[in-house]
């Protein structure tokens, strides 16, 4: 008798589509999930990533949520901008952006920097006018290996926005 768990990709018989969050079935005896709206996603058992075959976008899961893994600064900047916009429409204001340390080199050229006046301490870099800090290393906090950023909002409560929730 064949173990039924071996018939499905690594994430099981179904997942939530990273784009639209509808339930997506696995194709048995493959590493593929098929969304009727967004096409095929292939699960990579070596990396634990989900790859959208049409666009080549990579996703990782933390908890029950999918996070897009960026390889271009515009992708992460767009995601942060959309999350800030969503936060604003909910009546909140962000006070800080915490970006995963794995994106530090990718995005550092796009951060706003100010030259300190005499005797002033150097200010932290900014993105969209907000101070930016980078997360602890994933060895210290494993979630930072997957999630992309957190927004700190008034009164300092962190708010996370996975990429797929931006387009609900």
C-alpha positions in Angstrom: 0.0 0.0 0.0 1.3 3.5 -0.9 1.5 6.1 1.8 -1.1 8.8 0.7 1.2 11.6 2.0 3.7 10.6 -0.7 1.2 11.3 -3.4 1.1 15.1 -2.7 3.7 17.9 -2.8 5.4 19.0 0.5 2.6 21.4 1.5 -0.1 18.7 1.5 -3.2 18.0 -0.6 -4.2 21.7 -0.8 -2.9 25.2 -0.1 -4.2 28.7 -0.1 -3.2 30.5 -3.4 -0.6 33.2 -2.4 -2.3 35.6 -4.8 -6.0 35.2 -4.2 -6.2 33.0 -1.1 -8.6 30.5 -2.6 -8.1 26.9 -1.8 -5.9 25.3 -4.5 -5.7 21.5 -4.9 -2.4 19.6 -5.4 -2.0 17.5 -8.5 -1.3 14.0 -7.2 2.1 12.4 -7.9 3.5 15.8 -8.8 5.0 18.8 -7.0 2.4 21.1 -8.4 -0.7 23.0 -7.2 -3.1 24.5 -9.7 -5.1 27.7 -9.1 -7.9 28.3 -11.6 -7.2 32.0 -11.5 -3.4 32.2 -11.3 -2.1 29.0 -12.9 0.4 26.5 -11.6 2.6 26.7 -8.5 5.5 24.2 -8.1 6.6 23.2 -4.6 10.4 22.8 -4.2 11.1 20.2 -1.5 14.7 21.2 -1.3 14.2 24.9 -0.6 10.6 24.8 0.9 9.5 27.4 -1.6 6.5 27.6 -3.8 7.3 28.9 -7.3 4.7 30.5 -9.6 5.6 28.9 -12.9 4.3 31.8 -15.1 6.1 34.6 -13.3 8.9 32.8 -11.6 8.0 34.5 -8.3 9.1 32.6 -5.2 7.0 32.3 -2.0 7.8 30.8 1.5 5.3 30.0 4.2 5.4 31.2 7.8 2.5 30.0 9.9 -0.4 29.8 7.6 0.7 32.7 5.4 2.7 33.0 2.2 5.4 35.6 1.8 6.9 36.5 -1.5 10.7 36.3 -1.6 12.0 39.3 -3.5 15.1 39.5 -5.7 14.7 43.1 -6.9 14.4 46.2 -4.8 11.3 47.5 -6.5 9.4 44.4 -5.4 10.0 44.9 -1.7 9.6 48.7 -2.0 6.2 48.2 -3.7 5.1 45.7 -1.1 6.0 48.1 1.7 4.3 51.0 -0.1 1.1 49.0 -0.5 1.1 48.0 3.2 1.6 51.6 4.3 -1.3 52.7 2.1 -3.5 50.0 3.5 -2.5 51.0 7.1 -3.4 54.6 6.3 -6.8 53.6 4.9 -7.5 51.8 8.2 -6.9 55.0 10.0 -3.4 54.3 11.4 0.0 55.8 10.8 3.2 53.9 10.6 6.1 55.1 12.7 8.9 52.7 11.6 9.7 50.1 9.0 11.6 46.9 10.0 13.0 45.2 7.0 14.4 41.6 7.0 18.2 41.8 7.2 18.4 39.6 4.1 17.3 42.6 2.0 19.8 45.1 3.5 22.2 45.0 0.6 19.4 44.9 -2.0 17.5 47.9 -0.7 20.2 50.0 0.9 20.8 52.1 -2.2 17.1 53.1 -2.2 17.0 54.4 1.3 16.9 58.2 2.0 19.9 59.4 4.1 20.4 62.8 5.6 23.7 64.4 6.4 23.9 65.2 10.1 24.6 68.8 11.3 27.6 69.4 13.5 27.3 67.6 16.8 24.2 65.6 15.8 24.1 61.9 15.8 23.6 60.2 12.4 19.9 59.6 11.8 18.6 56.2 10.6 18.0 55.8 6.9 14.4 56.4 5.8 12.0 54.9 3.3 8.9 56.9 2.4 9.9 59.3 5.1 9.9 56.6 7.9 12.9 55.4 9.8 14.2 52.0 8.7 15.8 49.4 10.8 16.9 45.9 9.8 15.7 42.8 11.6 17.8 40.5 13.7 19.5 37.7 11.9 17.3 34.6 11.2 19.5 32.6 13.6 18.2 34.8 16.4 14.6 35.1 15.2 13.8 32.4 12.6 10.7 34.2 11.2 13.0 36.7 9.5 14.2 34.0 7.2 10.7 34.1 5.6 8.8 37.4 6.4 9.9 40.5 4.6 9.1 43.4 6.9 7.0 44.7 9.8 5.5 48.1 10.2 5.4 49.6 13.6 2.4 51.8 14.0 1.0 54.1 16.7 1.3 53.3 19.6 4.2 51.0 18.7 2.2 47.8 17.9 3.9 45.8 15.1 1.7 45.1 12.1 2.7 42.5 9.5 1.4 42.4 6.0 2.0 39.3 3.9 2.1 40.2 0.2 -1.0 38.3 -0.8 -3.3 40.3 1.5 -2.5 43.5 -0.3 -4.8 42.8 -3.2 -7.9 41.6 -1.4 
